[in-house]
Amino acid sequence: MKAILCREFGPPSNLIYEEVPRPVPGPGQVLVKVAACSINFPDTLILRGRYQFKPEFPFSPGSNIAGQIIEVGDKVNHLKPGDEIIAIMIAGGLAEYAVVDVHMCVPKPASMDMETGAAFLYTYSTSFYALQSRAQLKAGETVLILGASGGVGMSSIEIAKALGATVIAAASSDKKLGLCSNAGADHLINYEKEDLKERAKALTEGRGVDVVLDPVGGKYAQLALRAISWEGRYLVVGFAAGEIPKIPLNLVLLKSCQLVGVFLGAFSMHFPKERNILMKELLDLYEQGKFKPYIHKTFSLEEAPQALQMMENREAAGKLVIKVS
Ligand SMILES: NC(=O)c1ccc[n+]([C@@H]2O[C@H](COP(=O)([O-])OP(=O)(O)OC[C@H]3O[C@@H](n4cnc5c(N)ncnc54)[C@H](OP(=O)(O)O)[C@@H]3O)[C@@H](O)[C@H]2O)c1
């Protein structure tokens, strides 16, 4: 089979498009013919050896696939060849066939095409876990979303709207903010040109935002925390800006607010039943027509390194999807 391979940590340009043997599913695993795989920020970290998990070399990056099961390993009872699934994995998606642990597979709704499946599961489940489970976002509350035109950002806009919240989207360009508006954001802040804290305060009549969802970190984090309301919740989702912010804890005391960690991978590993409930609720909302994942650009498998480079360059918006077969 053809695959994109990482043989040593480095930039996307080091990746090789190669013929490799088809993998074999072990106990509790399925072999999937990959139809599509999206690019997610953690893929760029794995390539450079900067992610929590480091796969053995050589490996294919790619963490959200959609495809059809063609073979099942021992001890697989509820999935069979022919089933169409979407799945999250640590790596392995940028290949014609991928082996996936069965507990990471979710049946693909019939109404969802393969590219949407690849674009959907990772970011939407992260945002849903963050906003619904971790922040317990309520209808009528206001959410400030940083990096709002990114994968996690745009899915957070749609999820916050589905939960009945008012959304303030913050991003680095007016073009990116236009996409946030299309996704349903109520208010927009260009955090490269405007004062993030002052604008968020003004938009909430001085009260501050109930929830901040932060997949970016860096210089924006402290400004966003300063814009939070009394007893607000600050969701720590990621550090796309590269810098892990150091927060003065007096800000947390002064607002009686909560800093809330969000780690979907560990939650899924340690709480599989709760994760399945969360996925079912999320897919039900999809089937009710609440979400329209925005696919910014599609690529062939051979072009996948360009897509990874685009994400590293901060040029991606919504999702980048690789059409594998
Ligand atoms: N905690 C979890 O369970 C979990 C799960 C999935 C992803 N994540 C994390 O969530 C973050 C976002 O992931 P994603 O897939 O949504 O990424 P993405 O699509 O690339 O979005 C990230 C956004 O961050 C902003 N950004 C600011 N500085 C940047 C820089 N130097 N390079 C790149 N982007 C920069 C960009 O928006 P502007 O240009 O508008 O600033 C960009 O749209 C990542 O840190 C990822 O690791 C966490």
The ligand as a Gaussian input file, in Angstrom:
#p B3LYP/6-31G(d) Opt

LIG

0 1
 N       -6.756000      19.058000      24.553000
 C       -7.169000      18.222000      23.638000
 O       -7.737000      17.163000      23.908000
 C       -6.935000      18.595000      22.193000
 C       -7.518000      17.881000      21.149000
 C       -7.301000      18.328000      19.825000
 C       -6.481000      19.436000      19.596000
 N       -5.893000      20.064000      20.652000
 C       -5.042000      21.247000      20.474000
 O       -5.856000      22.321000      20.049000
 C       -5.045000      23.235000      19.319000
 C       -5.744000      23.592000      18.016000
 O       -5.801000      22.458000      17.172000
 P       -6.458000      22.593000      15.725000
 O       -6.394000      21.255000      15.103000
 O       -7.734000      23.307000      15.825000
 O       -5.387000      23.553000      15.010000
 P       -5.607000      24.655000      13.861000
 O       -6.740000      24.257000      12.992000
 O       -4.284000      24.874000      13.230000
 O       -6.033000      25.960000      14.684000
 C       -5.132000      26.567000      15.553000
 C       -5.333000      28.079000      15.528000
 O       -4.362000      28.642000      16.391000
 C       -4.015000      29.939000      15.933000
 N       -2.562000      30.166000      16.048000
 C       -1.989000      31.170000      16.748000
 N       -0.668000      31.104000      16.643000
 C       -0.390000      30.068000      15.839000
 C        0.832000      29.536000      15.350000
 N        2.025000      30.043000      15.674000
 N        0.761000      28.451000      14.531000
 C       -0.419000      27.906000      14.218000
 N       -1.621000      28.378000      14.672000
 C       -1.588000      29.461000      15.472000
 C       -4.483000      30.050000      14.485000
 O       -5.495000      31.051000      14.434000
 P       -5.130000      32.601000      14.282000
 O       -4.195000      32.758000      13.120000
 O       -6.454000      33.197000      14.036000
 O       -4.513000      33.008000      15.597000
 C       -5.110000      28.700000      14.165000
 O       -6.334000      28.837000      13.472000
 C       -3.679000      22.582000      19.143000
 O       -2.796000      23.090000      20.102000
 C       -3.970000      21.114000      19.422000
 O       -2.838000      20.426000      19.874000
 C       -6.120000      19.674000      21.933000

